[in-house]
Amino acid sequence: MNKVLFFAHLRDAVGEEFLTVDASGKTVAELKADLAARYDLPRMETVMTAINEEFASNDEVIRNGDEIAFIPPVSGG
């Protein structure tokens, strides 16, 4: 199983700070697509992903026990 963390507007869209899902064997892109469809998540193409607190590319494969974080871009000034 995998813990998936959400930040900013993604947390609002999902309604939870995190979910526990079985993403083992999926790529980051596949997990993004699954979650976007399931929770109608906006702008997933601009979201950064971290696996076990290290930034990951969309083609990285998720392993059992990995913690995945989806971090939208931030703006400010």
ZATI-701876 format. One line per 2 residues: number of its first residue (from 1); for each residue x, y, z of N, C-alpha, C. Coordinates in steps of 0.1 Angstrom, whole numbers, padded with zeros to 4 digits. Example, Ala and Ser with C-alpha at 12.3 -4.5 7.8 and 13.67 -1.06 7.14 Angstrom:
// ZATI-701876
1	0132:-0057:0078:0123:-0045:0078:0132:-0033:0078  0128:-0022:0071:0137:-0011:0071:0129:0000:0079
This chain:
// ZATI-701876
1	0008:-0012:0000:0000:0000:0000:0009:0012:0000  0003:0023:-0004:0010:0036:-0005:0002:0047:0001
3	0009:0056:0007:0003:0068:0013:0005:0079:0002  -0006:0086:-0002:-0006:0096:-0012:-0010:0109:-0005
5	-0001:0119:-0004:-0003:0132:0002:-0007:0142:-0008  -0017:0151:-0004:-0021:0161:-0013:-0019:0175:-0006
7	-0016:0185:-0014:-0014:0198:-0009:-0022:0208:-0017  -0025:0220:-0010:-0032:0231:-0016:-0045:0227:-0023
9	-0048:0231:-0035:-0061:0229:-0041:-0064:0214:-0043  -0054:0206:-0044:-0056:0191:-0045:-0062:0186:-0032
11	-0058:0191:-0021:-0063:0186:-0008:-0078:0190:-0007  -0081:0202:-0012:-0095:0207:-0012:-0104:0198:-0021
13	-0098:0195:-0033:-0106:0187:-0043:-0108:0173:-0038  -0098:0166:-0031:-0100:0153:-0026:-0108:0153:-0013
15	-0106:0163:-0005:-0113:0164:0007:-0106:0157:0019  -0094:0153:0016:-0085:0146:0026:-0071:0151:0024
17	-0063:0150:0035:-0049:0154:0035:-0041:0143:0028  -0046:0130:0030:-0039:0119:0023:-0049:0108:0021
19	-0045:0099:0012:-0052:0086:0009:-0042:0075:0010  -0048:0063:0013:-0040:0051:0013:-0045:0043:0001
21	-0036:0041:-0009:-0040:0034:-0021:-0030:0023:-0025  -0033:0014:-0033:-0023:0004:-0039:-0019:0009:-0052
23	-0007:0016:-0052:-0002:0022:-0065:0011:0014:-0069  0014:0004:-0062:0026:-0004:-0065:0026:-0009:-0080
25	0037:-0006:-0087:0038:-0010:-0101:0033:0000:-0111  0026:0010:-0107:0021:0021:-0116:0032:0031:-0117
27	0032:0038:-0128:0041:0050:-0129:0034:0062:-0123  0041:0072:-0120:0036:0084:-0115:0025:0090:-0124
29	0027:0090:-0137:0017:0094:-0147:0004:0086:-0146  0005:0073:-0144:-0007:0064:-0143:-0014:0068:-0130
31	-0007:0070:-0119:-0014:0073:-0107:-0021:0087:-0108  -0014:0096:-0114:-0020:0110:-0116:-0033:0108:-0124
33	-0033:0101:-0134:-0045:0099:-0143:-0056:0092:-0135  -0053:0082:-0128:-0063:0075:-0120:-0069:0084:-0110
35	-0061:0091:-0102:-0066:0100:-0092:-0074:0112:-0098  -0069:0117:-0109:-0076:0128:-0116:-0090:0124:-0120
37	-0091:0112:-0125:-0104:0107:-0130:-0113:0104:-0118  -0108:0098:-0108:-0116:0094:-0096:-0121:0106:-0088
39	-0112:0117:-0086:-0115:0128:-0078:-0117:0141:-0086  -0117:0140:-0099:-0119:0152:-0107:-0109:0163:-0103
41	-0096:0159:-0102:-0085:0168:-0098:-0081:0177:-0110  -0080:0190:-0107:-0076:0199:-0118:-0061:0200:-0119
43	-0057:0203:-0132:-0044:0208:-0135:-0033:0198:-0130  -0035:0185:-0131:-0025:0175:-0127:-0012:0176:-0135
45	-0013:0181:-0148:-0001:0182:-0156:0009:0192:-0151  0005:0201:-0142:0014:0211:-0136:0019:0207:-0122
47	0014:0196:-0117:0017:0192:-0103:0031:0185:-0103  0039:0189:-0093:0052:0182:-0090:0049:0170:-0082
49	0057:0159:-0083:0055:0147:-0075:0068:0144:-0068  0066:0140:-0056:0078:0135:-0048:0074:0121:-0043
51	0084:0112:-0044:0083:0099:-0039:0094:0098:-0027  0089:0094:-0016:0097:0093:-0004:0106:0106:-0002
53	0099:0118:-0004:0105:0131:-0002:0116:0135:-0012  0116:0128:-0023:0125:0132:-0034:0117:0134:-0047
55	0119:0145:-0054:0112:0147:-0066:0113:0136:-0076  0102:0133:-0083:0102:0121:-0092:0095:0126:-0105
57	0100:0119:-0116:0094:0122:-0129:0081:0113:-0131  0074:0117:-0141:0061:0110:-0144:0063:0096:-0148
59	0075:0092:-0153:0078:0078:-0157:0084:0069:-0146  0086:0075:-0134:0091:0067:-0123:0080:0057:-0118
61	0085:0045:-0116:0076:0034:-0111:0075:0034:-0096  0063:0033:-0091:0060:0034:-0076:0062:0020:-0071
63	0068:0019:-0059:0070:0006:-0053:0061:0005:-0040  0058:-0007:-0036:0050:-0009:-0024:0057:-0002:-0012
65	0049:0005:-0005:0054:0012:0007:0059:0026:0004  0060:0030:-0009:0065:0044:-0012:0054:0054:-0007
67	0059:0066:-0003:0050:0077:0000:0051:0087:-0011  0039:0090:-0017:0038:0099:-0028:0032:0112:-0024
69	0038:0123:-0028:0032:0136:-0025:0030:0144:-0038  0018:0150:-0040:0015:0158:-0051:0015:0172:-0047
71	0024:0180:-0053:0026:0194:-0049:0023:0204:-0060  0012:0211:-0060:0009:0220:-0071:0019:0232:-0070
73	0020:0239:-0082:0029:0251:-0082:0023:0262:-0073  0031:0269:-0067:0027:0280:-0058:0031:0293:-0064
75	0023:0303:-0061:0026:0317:-0065:0026:0326:-0053  0032:0337:-0054:0031:0346:-0043:0041:0358:-0046
77	0042:0366:-0037:0051:0377:-0039:0054:0384:-0026
